[in-house]
Amino acid sequence: MPPPEYMPALVTPFTRGGALDIKAFRHNVRLLAETGMSGFVIGGSNGEGPYLEPGERLQLVKSVRRRKAHLMVGIAGESTRMALQQASEAEEGKADSILVMTPTTAARGRDDAVVGHYKTIADASALPVFLYSVPPVTAYSLPVELVAKLARHPNIVGMKDSSGDVVRLQSIIDATPADFVLYSGSSKALTAAMAVGCHGAITGSGNYLPNLVQDVLRKAREDPSSARRLQRKLSSISGEVEALGVPGVKAASRAAGLEPGHPRLPLTRLSRGHETSIAKLIT
């Protein structure tokens, strides 16, 4: 059974001192589940996955595992060894799948290293693997020809692509098997992504505009022409919020009733003026 059409890339709440706030995390998942969401991405780029410490993915997954929801865990280890350790936490916590970010610090442009990284993880993982290409974070797009090669691995079942490039999404769909599950990671491209055949979307905007995001996807599937007005609204708000990065997403999530906590250093919370401006967009 494929994962849900839409999953929010959850924010990870931290205290002012940088500690994980599990109580706030549970609160956030409960509120979002009440909007009808049946799947969640834990520790992705909006969840400050690269800043999570050993053992924290396991804590996050276990804290909400009792819910009947698809839990996809972000894997951000730059070394294959670290990525495997993070994947083992997802497995121990009984997650449903893993979302593996492209390694880029030393492997950028090394196709052999990138392919080897993914194949090693897919061979070792008991959980289905989703590729994750997120150029706004890594400044690297997983080449379509590598996606096609990796999609032949029996345990690599899908991908999240955050480029926002609809032509690229179409190329990935054309180059991969019919059952390869492709998610768009761009709030601005939801209706267009659905039109070219994406399975759905995983975005940070689901933290602060959960009902609007789900409405856009439903309209895009049922009556694309009627989705345009909603898409324009989503694009406008998410564009302003996400231009401020994770601190912007956390400010918007706070305005929407979540408890996003503080970002983990070196990221810092927005100024009071910025947070007020973001809140006006959401409320």
Beta strands, then each sheet from edge to edge (+ up, - down):
strand 1: 6-8
strand 2: 39-42
strand 3: 70-75
strand 4: 97-101
strand 5: 129-133
strand 6: 156-161
strand 7: 181-184
strand 8: 200-203
sheet 1: 1+ 8+ 7+ 6+ 5+ 4+ 3+ 2+
end
